[in-house]
Amino acid sequence: MYVPPQFAEPEADALHRIIREHPLGMLVTHTGAGLDANHVPFLFDADQGEHGVLLAHVARANPVWRNVADGAPVMVVFRGAQGYISPNWYPGKQETHRRVPTWNYEVVHAHGTLHVHDDEKFVRGVVARLTREHEAKQPEPWKMGDAPADYLAEELRHIVGIEVRVTRLDGKRKLNQHYDLADREGAIRGLEASGQSALAHVMKDTLPKA
């Protein structure tokens, strides 16, 4: 990934936030047939290993868990807030017209090794943790115990657990850091006016602290 110095994000907390807030990762693998990508919701556990682990499950019918050797290198891409930036939002454009459109975004590349867990205990645990995390904001959170035991057991047989042991996290936050403060604030106002509050929020986070 091309990362100019002004867009590099070395802080682990910032990278972990992007993963947790945008858990649908793109799992990139290399098989005998070439490159492959699968889109999988991951659970990130920062407390395991030096750089954390990513836990998930895939359909048993998905060949990814058979086509990649245990311990093979993989990459998981997590894309955070993103959106189009109009040059009309920059005050500097009105003065010099020397501004162009761009696209701002946050992204994390998690490099690691893939490990398959084709056992019911692991799969049940991953499903339980994913469910608790994503149901937490529901007014009446669904839990695994709500489903009949035989039905749940049958559903679990159709999925396989996977674990990515992270060896490196590369982060990029391209959020107008190379522009002057007036233009950065103008872009934030433009985003807020157009309903793109998520991108506006993370851009505010990069502004100089008063």
N, C-alpha and C positions, 0 to 999 in steps of 0.2 A: 504494500500500500504506500502510495506517495504521500508523505507527511511533511509539509514545510514546517520549520521550527515554530512559527507563530500559531500553528494549529495543533501541535502535538499536545496530548493530554497524558501526562505521566502519573497523575494522582490515582491511586488504587480506588479510593472512595468514589471518585467521579465515574470511573469505569464500571465499578460494581453497581452504581445507581442506574446507569444506562441499561445494563443487563437485566436488572430486577424490574425496571419500569417498562422494558420492551423485551419480554422473555421469548418471543417467537424468533428463534435463531435459524439461520440458514447453515445447515451442516454440510460442509463441502468435503467430499471424499474422492480418493483416486482408486479406481478399480481396473480390472483387466480391460474393461470396455472404455476406459477413459474417465474424465471428470464427471462427478455426479453431485447433485445438490438436493437436499431434503429439508423441508421447512417444519421445524419441530419446536413446541414450547418446552423450554428448559427451566429447571430449578437450579439456582446457583447457590452452592454452599462454599462460602469463602473460608471456612474454618478447617477444611480438609486439604491437606497438602500445602505446598509452598504458595501456590497461586489459586487454590480452590478447585472444585470439581463442578461439572455440569451434569445433572441427572435428568433423564427423560425416558420415554418409551416410544416405540414405533410399532406399527402393525406387523404381526407375524408374517403377513403376506408381502411386506416390504422387503426386497432383497438386500437392502443396505446392511443388515446385521449379519448376513451370510457372505456377502461379497467383499467385506473389508476384514483383513486379518486382525486378530486380537492384538492390541498394542500399536496398530498402524497410526501414523500421523494424520491428523485431520485439522480442519479449521471450522470454527463456528462464527458466523457474522451476525452481529446484533446492530440494528439500525435504530437510532434514537429519534429525537425530534428533527424534522427536516421541512424545507419549503423554499419556494421561489422568493427572491428579493428583487423588487422593482427599483431601478435607478431613480424613479420619481420620488422615492421616499427619502433620498439623501438631500439635505440642504445644499451640499456642495454641488449637486447637479444643477441647481437653479443658478449658481454663480458661474460655473465654468463649463457645464455640460460634459465634463470629462468623467463620466460615470457610466457603467455598463451593468446589465442584469447579471445576477449570479444565483447560485443555489447554496443555501446554508444547511448544514447537517451535523449530526453526531453519529459516530460509528465506533464499534469495538470489534476487533478481530481476536478471537480466543483461539490460540494454537494449543494443541495437546494431542493425547493419544486416546484412541477409542477402545472401550472394553465392553463386551456384551455380557449381560446377566440374564440368562434364560432360566430363571427360577422364580417361583410364585412369591416367595417371601420378599425378594428385592422389588419385584414389580408392584406388589401390593403396597409396599412402603413408599415407593415413588408416587404412585397414584394418590395415596393418602396425603402426602406432603403437598403435592400440587393442588389437590382439592382444597385443603385447609387454607392455602395461601390465596387462591383465587376466589374462594367462596366467602372469605372473611368480610368483604364489604356488602354482601347480600343481606337483606333484611331478615331472611330466614335461611341461613347457610345450609346447603345440601351436604350431607356426609355419607360416607360409604355405607354406614349401617342403615340408611334409608332404603337401600335396595335389597331385595330378597337375596339370601346367601347363595342359593344355587345360580341365580341369574348373574350375580357379581362374579362368582367363580368361573362361569362360562365366558364372561367378557374378558377376564384377566388372562384366560388361556389364549386369547387372540392377540395378545401384545407381548413384546419382548423388551426388557430393560436395557438401556445403554448408559454408559458413563464416559464422560470426557475428562481425563485428568489434565488439567490446564498446566502448560509449561511456560506460557507467555501471553500477556495481554497487550495488544497494541491499540492505542486509542487516538482518535482524531476528532476535534471539535472545530469545524470551520464555521465561525460565527462572526465574521467581520472584524476580527481582532486587529487586522492591519489597517483599518480605517480610523479616521479621527473620531473623537467622542461625539461630535454633533451628528455625523453621519450614522454612527452606530445607534444613537438614540432615535434618530429619524426612522431608521429601519425597524426598530422596535415598535414605534408608534404606528407605522404602516402595517406591521403584522397584527397588532392588537385591533386596529380598525377593520382588518379583513378577516377577523375571527381565528387567527392562527396563534392563540395564546400560548400553546406549549412551546413553540419555537421562540416566541418573544420572551418567555420566562427563562429559558436557558441562556439566551443572549444577554439578558440582564445580569445573569450570574457571572459573566465575563467582564463586566464593566469595572473600572477602577473603584475601589471602595473609598467612600468619603472619609 
